[in-house]
Amino acid sequence: MVNKVTFAENLNSMSAISVGPSFPEPVRAGFPAILGEFPYQVSLQAYHDDESWNHCSGSILTNLLILTTASCVVHSSPEESYIEAGLVRTEDLRVDMIRGVLKILTHKEFNVGGRLENDMAILVLTSPLEFYDYVHRINSETYGDGGNIGTPAIVAGWGKPFMPQENRHLFKTNVSVASCNTADSEILPKTMICAGHKKFGACHADSGASLILDADKVGGVIIGVFSYGLECKEGGRRLGVYTNVAHFTDFIENAMERYK
């Protein structure tokens, strides 16, 4: 196994990496994002047996910390993980956009009841990101409270590739905060919120992506982190379940204080 720090920060190693297996599409019925539109968003990459692939998203909290979901990383090791920042198309990747993962901080009460409760994690990077127009932290000084039903929001994601060597583009879609009024809504944790659209929404491999209010402002206001979609199939509902960030301010702020 190639050492992750060496892999993530050595340009020569990139030529040996191929895209991983085929998976379903990203943000459903979305629109291509513009470079710099989501400067806080990173692609979480899994690396194994000389293959790498996008398997989740994350958001930049600081130049050393990435916010994502615990379900994205609970079966991952730092040595087999890295992030890519500052891009919308995977083909635009440069070595200076890559960082290895030093440590994974998973919420200690993740999935205690088997319904992905407390689905939150923070990645500590091997070296700081350099901020510029296309790489910047999310607004973590103000956390939304989940918003009222009908509040407009936005989410973006890369998903996973259909075919080997396929380049991926970051897609975005507008959604609204919604009632978690589904057959299993009565057992959804109170730390979850729902958002979606009858045609649009986050889907496979978009987990870890941030649900953002006031996206036209620098950094926006984060209210949720995409955990899973109740239905992503063609013709199904696009209602996404998100971890309510407002319930985890202590977890986030403790990490930010520890890794300044």
Backbone as CSV, one residue per row, in Angstrom:
resi,resn,N_x,N_y,N_z,CA_x,CA_y,CA_z,C_x,C_y,C_z
1,MET,0.847,-1.197,0.000,0.000,0.000,0.000,0.884,1.249,0.000
2,VAL,0.629,2.173,-0.886,1.364,3.424,-0.950,1.010,4.269,0.257
3,ASN,2.032,4.847,0.938,1.765,5.759,2.046,0.901,6.909,1.562
4,LYS,-0.154,7.242,2.320,-1.128,8.225,1.850,-0.540,9.613,1.690
5,VAL,0.325,10.010,2.586,0.923,11.335,2.460,1.749,11.407,1.192
6,THR,2.509,10.349,0.946,3.297,10.305,-0.281,2.396,10.322,-1.502
7,PHE,1.340,9.530,-1.474,0.421,9.478,-2.611,-0.221,10.822,-2.877
8,ALA,-0.749,11.439,-1.813,-1.543,12.650,-1.971,-0.720,13.845,-2.375
9,GLU,0.578,13.842,-2.081,1.379,15.042,-2.311,2.523,14.805,-3.295
10,ASN,2.494,13.694,-3.980,3.524,13.389,-4.960,2.882,13.320,-6.339
11,LEU,3.188,14.259,-7.187,2.564,14.345,-8.509,2.833,13.106,-9.339
12,ASN,4.016,12.526,-9.210,4.352,11.375,-10.034,3.454,10.185,-9.766
13,SER,2.938,10.067,-8.535,2.093,8.922,-8.215,0.736,8.999,-8.879
14,MET,0.299,10.194,-9.310,-1.033,10.345,-9.868,-1.218,9.572,-11.158
15,SER,-0.159,9.408,-11.935,-0.302,8.724,-13.222,-0.658,7.263,-13.062
16,ALA,-0.423,6.711,-11.876,-0.696,5.286,-11.662,-2.086,5.035,-11.123
17,ILE,-2.847,6.117,-10.881,-4.152,5.975,-10.247,-5.244,5.932,-11.306
18,SER,-6.132,4.966,-11.193,-7.266,4.877,-12.106,-8.557,5.084,-11.351
19,VAL,-9.600,5.459,-12.065,-10.899,5.669,-11.450,-11.479,4.334,-11.021
20,GLY,-12.166,4.324,-9.899,-12.698,3.092,-9.348,-13.903,2.574,-10.092
21,PRO,-14.634,1.651,-9.498,-15.732,0.967,-10.168,-16.905,1.872,-10.472
22,SER,-17.838,1.361,-11.267,-18.983,2.147,-11.713,-20.055,2.230,-10.630
23,PHE,-20.627,3.442,-10.451,-21.634,3.675,-9.433,-22.730,4.579,-10.001
24,PRO,-23.871,4.717,-9.295,-24.947,5.574,-9.771,-24.549,7.040,-9.816
25,GLU,-25.437,7.836,-10.414,-25.128,9.224,-10.697,-25.201,10.115,-9.458
26,PRO,-24.687,11.391,-9.584,-24.669,12.316,-8.470,-25.989,13.057,-8.326
27,VAL,-25.916,14.312,-7.795,-27.099,15.138,-7.598,-28.075,14.964,-8.740
28,ARG,-29.287,14.555,-8.396,-30.285,14.150,-9.379,-30.872,15.360,-10.090
29,ALA,-30.846,15.351,-11.427,-31.431,16.405,-12.252,-30.864,17.768,-11.896
30,GLY,-29.562,17.795,-11.585,-28.926,19.051,-11.210,-28.356,19.791,-12.409
31,PHE,-27.622,20.863,-12.093,-27.022,21.713,-13.107,-25.538,21.858,-12.809
32,PRO,-24.693,21.937,-13.835,-23.250,22.037,-13.597,-22.899,23.278,-12.781
33,ALA,-22.059,23.099,-11.785,-21.594,24.217,-10.976,-20.485,24.962,-11.719
34,ILE,-20.311,26.211,-11.366,-19.264,27.061,-11.938,-18.061,27.030,-11.013
35,LEU,-16.866,27.030,-11.585,-15.647,27.035,-10.782,-15.664,28.214,-9.814
36,GLY,-15.477,27.941,-8.542,-15.491,28.980,-7.518,-16.840,29.199,-6.874
37,GLU,-17.891,28.546,-7.398,-19.231,28.722,-6.856,-19.376,28.041,-5.491
38,PHE,-18.660,26.931,-5.303,-18.678,26.207,-4.043,-17.240,25.998,-3.567
39,PRO,-16.559,27.080,-3.207,-15.125,26.964,-2.884,-14.845,26.162,-1.623
40,TYR,-15.880,25.959,-0.814,-15.724,25.201,0.425,-15.864,23.696,0.216
41,GLN,-16.336,23.269,-0.948,-16.652,21.856,-1.138,-15.446,21.074,-1.633
42,VAL,-15.249,19.898,-1.024,-14.151,19.023,-1.443,-14.710,17.653,-1.781
43,SER,-13.972,16.933,-2.598,-14.295,15.550,-2.913,-13.504,14.644,-1.987
44,LEU,-14.203,13.739,-1.308,-13.536,12.722,-0.488,-13.240,11.531,-1.378
45,GLN,-11.990,11.194,-1.454,-11.553,10.118,-2.325,-11.120,8.899,-1.517
46,ALA,-11.555,7.740,-1.958,-11.092,6.480,-1.389,-9.979,5.934,-2.277
47,TYR,-9.000,5.307,-1.660,-7.846,4.797,-2.390,-7.547,3.376,-1.932
48,HIS,-7.558,2.441,-2.892,-7.296,1.042,-2.533,-6.831,0.287,-3.771
49,ASP,-5.805,-0.513,-3.598,-5.283,-1.344,-4.698,-5.019,-0.527,-5.955
50,ASP,-4.374,0.623,-5.790,-3.984,1.500,-6.898,-5.167,2.049,-7.679
51,GLU,-6.336,2.106,-7.064,-7.496,2.761,-7.654,-8.003,3.827,-6.691
52,SER,-8.571,4.904,-7.238,-9.175,5.930,-6.398,-10.509,6.331,-6.997
53,TRP,-11.429,6.743,-6.129,-12.738,7.165,-6.609,-13.389,8.094,-5.592
54,ASN,-14.223,9.012,-6.106,-15.009,9.873,-5.233,-16.081,9.031,-4.555
55,HIS,-16.185,9.118,-3.246,-17.245,8.367,-2.575,-18.113,9.254,-1.683
56,CYS,-17.686,10.494,-1.443,-18.475,11.424,-0.635,-17.974,12.844,-0.879
57,SER,-18.669,13.794,-0.275,-18.230,15.180,-0.280,-17.893,15.607,1.139
58,GLY,-17.310,16.777,1.236,-17.032,17.389,2.524,-16.970,18.894,2.359
59,SER,-16.931,19.604,3.476,-16.859,21.063,3.450,-15.700,21.534,4.310
60,ILE,-15.013,22.551,3.844,-13.838,23.077,4.534,-14.272,23.907,5.738
61,LEU,-13.913,23.448,6.931,-14.158,24.223,8.153,-13.015,25.188,8.422
62,THR,-11.801,24.690,8.318,-10.586,25.493,8.453,-9.591,24.943,7.440
63,ASN,-8.407,25.523,7.405,-7.424,25.016,6.438,-6.912,23.625,6.800
64,LEU,-7.308,23.110,7.993,-6.892,21.771,8.399,-8.052,20.808,8.608
65,LEU,-9.292,21.291,8.600,-10.428,20.460,8.982,-11.498,20.422,7.909
66,ILE,-12.048,19.218,7.667,-13.103,18.995,6.688,-14.307,18.380,7.397
67,LEU,-15.482,18.986,7.208,-16.720,18.473,7.786,-17.394,17.516,6.817
68,THR,-17.797,16.340,7.312,-18.503,15.371,6.477,-19.402,14.533,7.384
69,THR,-19.890,13.410,6.875,-20.713,12.535,7.711,-19.900,11.338,8.191
70,ALA,-20.272,10.828,9.343,-19.607,9.643,9.868,-19.843,8.438,8.970
71,SER,-21.027,8.366,8.350,-21.327,7.234,7.472,-20.406,7.192,6.265
72,CYS,-19.811,8.330,5.906,-18.862,8.366,4.789,-17.527,7.736,5.152
73,VAL,-17.160,7.798,6.415,-15.788,7.451,6.785,-15.687,6.359,7.845
74,VAL,-16.832,5.843,8.308,-16.789,4.890,9.417,-16.012,3.619,9.068
75,HIS,-15.963,3.265,7.786,-15.218,2.084,7.372,-13.920,2.448,6.653
76,SER,-13.513,3.711,6.783,-12.309,4.186,6.104,-11.167,4.340,7.099
77,SER,-9.970,4.305,6.574,-8.788,4.624,7.365,-8.137,5.866,6.775
78,PRO,-7.441,6.646,7.593,-6.757,7.826,7.044,-5.816,7.478,5.901
79,GLU,-5.173,6.315,6.007,-4.186,5.920,4.986,-4.823,5.633,3.634
80,GLU,-6.115,5.358,3.607,-6.800,5.068,2.346,-7.783,6.171,1.974
81,SER,-7.527,7.382,2.466,-8.418,8.509,2.198,-7.599,9.750,1.854
82,TYR,-8.167,10.586,1.014,-7.593,11.903,0.761,-8.689,12.806,0.219
83,ILE,-8.413,14.094,0.128,-9.411,15.036,-0.382,-8.858,15.808,-1.571
84,GLU,-9.771,16.252,-2.425,-9.431,17.105,-3.559,-10.236,18.393,-3.423
85,ALA,-9.571,19.522,-3.503,-10.213,20.825,-3.309,-10.015,21.710,-4.536
86,GLY,-10.855,22.758,-4.637,-10.653,23.788,-5.643,-10.957,23.395,-7.066
87,LEU,-11.935,22.506,-7.271,-12.254,22.092,-8.633,-13.739,21.774,-8.751
88,VAL,-14.227,21.825,-9.979,-15.575,21.344,-10.259,-15.532,20.136,-11.183
89,ARG,-14.479,20.039,-12.003,-14.309,18.881,-12.881,-13.125,18.067,-12.384
90,THR,-13.294,16.771,-12.285,-12.210,15.935,-11.784,-10.985,15.994,-12.686
91,GLU,-11.176,16.282,-13.945,-10.042,16.345,-14.869,-9.166,17.565,-14.621
92,ASP,-9.678,18.540,-13.831,-8.912,19.750,-13.547,-8.017,19.616,-12.328
93,LEU,-7.937,18.429,-11.773,-7.183,18.214,-10.547,-5.706,18.556,-10.723
94,ARG,-5.172,19.290,-9.733,-3.740,19.561,-9.649,-3.229,19.017,-8.317
95,VAL,-1.960,18.685,-8.265,-1.416,18.070,-7.065,-1.522,18.997,-5.864
96,ASP,-1.476,20.323,-6.075,-1.545,21.238,-4.937,-2.962,21.339,-4.371
97,MET,-3.934,20.683,-5.020,-5.302,20.646,-4.507,-5.553,19.414,-3.639
98,ILE,-4.577,18.537,-3.524,-4.744,17.267,-2.823,-4.159,17.361,-1.416
99,ARG,-4.882,16.801,-0.460,-4.337,16.664,0.885,-4.664,15.265,1.419
100,GLY,-3.715,14.675,2.098,-3.951,13.422,2.771,-4.738,13.649,4.053
101,VAL,-5.197,12.559,4.644,-5.959,12.613,5.888,-5.092,12.060,7.020
102,LEU,-4.900,12.880,8.045,-4.089,12.492,9.195,-4.907,11.722,10.225
103,LYS,-6.148,12.190,10.445,-6.986,11.606,11.497,-8.450,11.790,11.138
104,ILE,-9.283,10.836,11.530,-10.729,10.914,11.332,-11.401,11.001,12.693
105,LEU,-12.133,12.093,12.923,-12.850,12.298,14.179,-14.326,11.991,13.942
106,THR,-14.780,10.852,14.411,-16.170,10.440,14.246,-16.936,10.723,15.529
107,HIS,-18.160,11.235,15.392,-18.967,11.499,16.581,-19.101,10.222,17.401
108,LYS,-18.852,10.326,18.700,-18.794,9.130,19.545,-20.129,8.415,19.670
109,GLU,-21.248,9.091,19.352,-22.557,8.458,19.459,-23.184,8.206,18.089
110,PHE,-22.339,8.091,17.088,-22.842,7.816,15.735,-23.565,6.476,15.684
111,ASN,-24.771,6.500,15.112,-25.546,5.294,14.817,-25.860,4.449,16.052
112,VAL,-26.024,5.101,17.188,-26.271,4.344,18.418,-27.602,3.597,18.386
113,GLY,-28.572,4.110,17.607,-29.864,3.446,17.523,-30.125,2.783,16.196
114,GLY,-29.105,2.736,15.336,-29.246,2.067,14.053,-29.938,2.877,12.982
115,ARG,-30.147,4.201,13.198,-30.782,5.048,12.188,-29.873,6.195,11.775
116,LEU,-28.574,5.965,11.836,-27.564,6.968,11.469,-27.657,8.233,12.325
117,GLU,-28.071,8.067,13.582,-28.047,9.207,14.481,-26.629,9.780,14.573
118,ASN,-26.574,11.084,14.796,-25.285,11.757,15.017,-24.304,11.463,13.884
119,ASP,-24.814,11.552,12.677,-24.031,11.213,11.492,-23.121,12.376,11.122
120,MET,-22.029,12.490,11.836,-21.118,13.608,11.617,-19.693,13.188,11.929
121,ALA,-18.770,13.698,11.114,-17.344,13.428,11.312,-16.538,14.614,10.792
122,ILE,-15.322,14.705,11.272,-14.393,15.748,10.832,-13.072,15.089,10.466
123,LEU,-12.533,15.448,9.321,-11.229,14.956,8.886,-10.160,15.978,9.231
124,VAL,-9.063,15.513,9.786,-7.895,16.357,10.035,-6.895,16.095,8.915
125,LEU,-6.498,17.124,8.204,-5.628,16.965,7.038,-4.156,16.879,7.436
126,THR,-3.368,16.290,6.545,-1.935,16.138,6.800,-1.195,17.465,6.729
127,SER,-1.702,18.404,5.952,-1.097,19.727,5.842,-2.179,20.741,5.489
128,PRO,-1.979,22.013,5.835,-3.033,23.017,5.629,-3.320,23.273,4.151
129,LEU,-4.587,23.547,3.878,-4.976,24.031,2.552,-4.580,25.492,2.415
130,GLU,-4.281,25.904,1.201,-4.021,27.318,0.926,-5.282,27.923,0.322
131,PHE,-5.819,28.941,0.972,-7.067,29.551,0.521,-6.809,30.543,-0.610
132,TYR,-7.705,30.518,-1.575,-7.721,31.507,-2.650,-9.139,31.506,-3.209
133,ASP,-9.361,32.090,-4.376,-10.721,32.266,-4.880,-11.509,30.962,-4.959
134,TYR,-10.842,29.865,-5.278,-11.540,28.600,-5.510,-11.463,27.632,-4.333
135,VAL,-10.742,28.010,-3.299,-10.631,27.185,-2.087,-10.817,28.091,-0.882
136,HIS,-11.910,27.878,-0.171,-12.192,28.743,0.981,-13.068,27.998,1.962
137,ARG,-12.989,28.373,3.208,-13.778,27.706,4.235,-15.252,28.098,4.140
138,ILE,-16.090,27.220,4.638,-17.511,27.497,4.729,-17.746,28.421,5.918
139,ASN,-18.877,29.101,5.929,-19.204,29.970,7.053,-19.589,29.100,8.242
140,SER,-18.667,28.906,9.153,-18.928,28.067,10.319,-19.131,28.895,11.584
141,GLU,-19.252,30.208,11.422,-19.493,31.059,12.578,-20.987,31.163,12.877
142,THR,-21.805,30.897,11.867,-23.254,30.942,12.049,-23.851,29.649,11.515
143,TYR,-24.561,28.927,12.364,-25.211,27.694,11.960,-26.711,27.921,11.921
144,GLY,-27.323,27.551,10.802,-28.770,27.645,10.738,-29.400,26.602,11.651
145,ASP,-30.657,26.831,12.009,-31.333,25.912,12.925,-32.132,24.840,12.205
146,GLY,-31.859,24.664,10.930,-32.584,23.677,10.136,-33.604,24.314,9.212
147,GLY,-33.908,25.584,9.461,-34.826,26.299,8.579,-36.266,25.885,8.762
148,ASN,-37.153,26.721,8.299,-38.580,26.421,8.327,-38.966,25.626,7.091
149,ILE,-40.068,24.893,7.183,-40.549,24.135,6.030,-40.744,25.078,4.852
150,GLY,-40.188,24.713,3.719,-40.284,25.531,2.522,-39.116,26.465,2.302
151,THR,-38.212,26.580,3.277,-37.048,27.448,3.124,-36.172,26.946,1.973
152,PRO,-35.849,27.817,0.997,-35.006,27.379,-0.117,-33.559,27.179,0.307
153,ALA,-32.920,26.178,-0.276,-31.525,25.875,0.021,-30.886,25.296,-1.234
154,ILE,-29.606,24.996,-1.143,-28.886,24.445,-2.290,-27.925,23.372,-1.807
155,VAL,-27.709,22.360,-2.652,-26.771,21.290,-2.348,-26.057,20.909,-3.642
156,ALA,-24.817,20.435,-3.525,-24.041,20.060,-4.710,-23.266,18.780,-4.427
157,GLY,-22.944,18.034,-5.503,-22.168,16.812,-5.334,-21.634,16.267,-6.642
158,TRP,-20.626,15.427,-6.540,-20.016,14.791,-7.712,-20.606,13.413,-7.999
159,GLY,-21.086,12.728,-7.006,-21.524,11.351,-7.204,-20.346,10.459,-7.530
160,LYS,-20.633,9.295,-8.135,-19.588,8.361,-8.543,-19.705,8.079,-10.032
161,PRO,-18.614,7.690,-10.669,-18.611,7.556,-12.128,-19.391,6.346,-12.634
162,PHE,-19.971,6.512,-13.830,-20.620,5.392,-14.501,-19.588,4.435,-15.094
163,MET,-18.557,5.003,-15.694,-17.605,4.207,-16.443,-16.191,4.497,-15.960
164,PRO,-15.285,3.535,-16.038,-13.893,3.794,-15.705,-13.338,4.952,-16.530
165,GLN,-12.495,5.749,-15.892,-11.835,6.902,-16.506,-12.808,8.038,-16.825
166,GLU,-14.054,7.936,-16.395,-14.992,9.018,-16.673,-14.708,10.204,-15.764
167,ASN,-14.618,11.413,-16.343,-14.450,12.620,-15.560,-15.799,13.044,-15.006
168,ARG,-15.789,13.614,-13.817,-17.014,14.006,-13.154,-17.061,15.514,-12.993
169,HIS,-18.272,16.062,-13.094,-18.484,17.490,-12.899,-19.349,17.671,-11.659
170,LEU,-19.028,18.689,-10.875,-19.822,19.011,-9.698,-21.183,19.544,-10.149
171,PHE,-22.250,18.913,-9.675,-23.600,19.347,-10.008,-24.267,19.954,-8.774
172,LYS,-25.130,20.921,-9.005,-25.847,21.605,-7.935,-27.341,21.523,-8.202
173,THR,-28.125,21.677,-7.153,-29.569,21.730,-7.330,-30.194,22.504,-6.188
174,ASN,-31.277,23.201,-6.494,-32.045,23.901,-5.476,-33.050,22.944,-4.868
175,VAL,-33.170,22.984,-3.563,-34.124,22.161,-2.827,-34.811,23.046,-1.801
176,SER,-35.766,22.488,-1.110,-36.441,23.207,-0.031,-36.442,22.331,1.211
177,VAL,-36.324,22.981,2.366,-36.471,22.254,3.623,-37.876,21.665,3.657
178,ALA,-37.973,20.398,4.009,-39.250,19.686,3.927,-39.530,18.932,5.218
179,SER,-40.772,18.581,5.368,-41.150,17.714,6.479,-40.659,16.302,6.200
180,CYS,-40.123,15.653,7.219,-39.705,14.256,7.066,-40.932,13.361,7.218
181,ASN,-41.918,13.614,6.386,-43.206,12.926,6.488,-43.209,11.717,5.570
182,THR,-42.568,10.653,6.057,-42.458,9.431,5.275,-42.904,8.267,6.148
183,ALA,-42.890,7.118,5.549,-43.343,5.933,6.287,-42.499,5.683,7.534
184,ASP,-41.206,6.084,7.487,-40.363,5.834,8.646,-40.020,7.119,9.390
185,SER,-40.776,8.202,9.133,-40.448,9.489,9.734,-40.489,9.464,11.249
186,GLU,-41.346,8.608,11.821,-41.489,8.595,13.271,-40.239,8.076,13.977
187,ILE,-39.333,7.412,13.233,-38.129,6.920,13.874,-36.875,7.641,13.379
188,LEU,-37.056,8.695,12.595,-35.906,9.508,12.226,-35.444,10.280,13.449
189,PRO,-34.147,10.328,13.701,-33.652,11.069,14.860,-33.992,12.556,14.761
190,LYS,-34.154,13.189,15.914,-34.453,14.621,15.939,-33.272,15.461,15.478
191,THR,-32.122,14.840,15.404,-30.945,15.549,14.917,-30.871,15.562,13.394
192,MET,-31.918,15.058,12.729,-31.980,15.048,11.268,-32.998,16.071,10.774
193,ILE,-32.759,16.611,9.589,-33.734,17.423,8.877,-33.853,16.864,7.463
194,CYS,-34.913,17.225,6.775,-35.120,16.736,5.413,-35.201,17.900,4.439
195,ALA,-34.818,17.641,3.213,-34.907,18.651,2.158,-34.962,17.933,0.823
196,GLY,-35.623,18.542,-0.141,-35.692,17.923,-1.454,-36.582,18.695,-2.396
197,HIS,-36.951,18.026,-3.473,-37.754,18.590,-4.539,-38.384,17.403,-5.245
198,LYS,-39.520,17.603,-5.852,-40.180,16.471,-6.507,-39.363,15.916,-7.666
199,LYS,-38.427,16.704,-8.200,-37.598,16.223,-9.301,-36.111,16.248,-8.989
200,PHE,-35.699,17.095,-8.041,-34.279,17.311,-7.813,-33.876,16.884,-6.414
201,GLY,-32.579,16.625,-6.230,-32.089,16.350,-4.887,-30.770,15.606,-4.885
202,ALA,-30.149,15.544,-3.701,-28.906,14.805,-3.542,-29.182,13.311,-3.635
203,CYS,-28.152,12.554,-4.049,-28.353,11.125,-4.266,-27.077,10.372,-3.910
204,HIS,-26.822,9.257,-4.608,-25.703,8.391,-4.300,-24.371,9.137,-4.340
205,ALA,-23.533,8.878,-3.340,-22.180,9.418,-3.238,-22.143,10.927,-3.062
206,ASP,-23.294,11.546,-2.787,-23.321,12.964,-2.430,-23.283,13.137,-0.915
207,SER,-23.269,12.030,-0.184,-23.217,12.118,1.269,-22.041,12.987,1.706
208,GLY,-22.261,13.753,2.769,-21.233,14.667,3.255,-21.352,16.061,2.687
209,ALA,-22.180,16.243,1.642,-22.359,17.563,1.043,-23.192,18.451,1.962
210,SER,-22.888,19.726,1.963,-23.573,20.665,2.843,-24.853,21.196,2.219
211,LEU,-25.877,21.332,3.056,-27.128,21.987,2.687,-26.980,23.446,3.106
212,ILE,-27.092,24.358,2.133,-26.697,25.738,2.347,-27.862,26.705,2.131
213,LEU,-28.011,27.632,3.050,-28.891,28.778,2.874,-28.041,29.977,2.466
214,ASP,-28.662,30.967,1.826,-27.963,32.200,1.445,-26.686,31.893,0.674
215,ALA,-26.817,31.021,-0.322,-25.646,30.582,-1.080,-24.999,31.722,-1.861
216,ASP,-25.734,32.823,-2.082,-25.177,33.951,-2.813,-24.195,34.748,-1.956
217,LYS,-24.202,34.506,-0.635,-23.256,35.165,0.247,-22.004,34.306,0.369
218,VAL,-20.881,34.954,0.698,-19.620,34.230,0.797,-19.722,33.167,1.885
219,GLY,-19.542,31.909,1.510,-19.597,30.823,2.471,-20.986,30.306,2.749
220,GLY,-22.022,31.136,2.506,-23.381,30.715,2.800,-23.571,30.424,4.277
221,VAL,-24.694,29.832,4.613,-24.985,29.408,5.985,-25.310,27.929,5.935
222,ILE,-24.526,27.121,6.605,-24.735,25.675,6.575,-25.795,25.277,7.601
223,ILE,-26.775,24.491,7.143,-27.797,24.009,8.071,-27.810,22.479,8.168
224,GLY,-27.229,21.808,7.182,-27.262,20.349,7.210,-26.115,19.741,6.425
225,VAL,-25.860,18.457,6.698,-24.874,17.672,5.952,-25.588,16.425,5.451
226,PHE,-25.551,16.198,4.145,-26.329,15.122,3.537,-25.908,13.763,4.063
227,SER,-26.889,13.042,4.622,-26.642,11.714,5.177,-27.047,10.623,4.193
228,TYR,-28.312,10.647,3.741,-28.755,9.663,2.755,-30.048,10.134,2.104
229,GLY,-30.386,9.532,0.970,-31.612,9.848,0.267,-32.632,8.754,0.486
230,LEU,-33.857,9.145,0.814,-34.893,8.137,1.015,-35.210,7.408,-0.277
231,GLU,-35.177,8.116,-1.394,-35.311,7.492,-2.717,-34.517,8.297,-3.709
232,CYS,-33.714,7.630,-4.501,-32.911,8.295,-5.527,-33.192,7.750,-6.917
233,LYS,-33.985,6.726,-7.014,-34.198,6.074,-8.299,-35.022,6.944,-9.243
234,GLU,-34.940,6.640,-10.508,-35.704,7.350,-11.527,-37.186,7.300,-11.192
235,GLY,-37.809,8.476,-11.144,-39.234,8.551,-10.885,-39.593,8.542,-9.415
236,GLY,-38.605,8.356,-8.518,-38.892,8.337,-7.088,-38.792,9.715,-6.471
237,ARG,-39.136,9.808,-5.189,-39.018,11.057,-4.467,-37.554,11.404,-4.286
238,ARG,-37.265,12.689,-4.288,-35.892,13.144,-4.069,-35.804,13.835,-2.709
239,LEU,-36.256,13.169,-1.680,-36.211,13.726,-0.342,-34.938,13.243,0.343
240,GLY,-34.086,14.188,0.703,-32.830,13.844,1.332,-32.893,14.029,2.835
241,VAL,-32.162,13.199,3.550,-32.075,13.305,4.998,-30.694,13.861,5.345
242,TYR,-30.689,14.920,6.132,-29.464,15.652,6.459,-29.249,15.684,7.975
243,THR,-28.001,15.623,8.373,-27.663,15.849,9.772,-27.806,17.333,10.071
244,ASN,-28.556,17.655,11.109,-28.822,19.044,11.484,-27.601,19.609,12.206
245,VAL,-26.867,20.474,11.520,-25.587,20.962,12.031,-25.741,21.713,13.352
246,ALA,-26.870,22.384,13.530,-27.060,23.183,14.742,-26.986,22.349,16.014
247,HIS,-27.216,21.043,15.896,-27.156,20.166,17.061,-25.732,19.730,17.402
248,PHE,-24.765,20.105,16.569,-23.411,19.590,16.739,-22.363,20.689,16.829
249,THR,-22.780,21.870,17.272,-21.836,22.992,17.351,-20.692,22.691,18.321
250,ASP,-20.980,22.016,19.427,-19.911,21.699,20.389,-18.873,20.768,19.758
251,PHE,-19.357,19.745,19.046,-18.452,18.803,18.380,-17.558,19.531,17.384
252,ILE,-18.146,20.424,16.595,-17.395,21.162,15.572,-16.427,22.145,16.216
253,GLU,-16.914,22.919,17.160,-16.081,23.958,17.774,-14.949,23.363,18.609
254,ASN,-15.179,22.221,19.227,-14.100,21.564,19.967,-12.980,21.127,19.045
255,ALA,-13.343,20.604,17.882,-12.326,20.206,16.902,-11.565,21.417,16.383
256,MET,-12.294,22.501,16.120,-11.649,23.717,15.611,-10.690,24.311,16.642
257,GLU,-11.049,24.216,17.901,-10.175,24.720,18.959,-8.943,23.833,19.119
258,ARG,-9.128,22.541,18.987,-8.021,21.597,19.168,-7.016,21.649,18.032
259,TYR,-7.524,21.843,16.807,-6.645,21.828,15.629,-6.597,23.198,14.974
260,LYS,-6.121,24.174,15.714,-5.997,25.541,15.181,-4.847,25.623,14.192
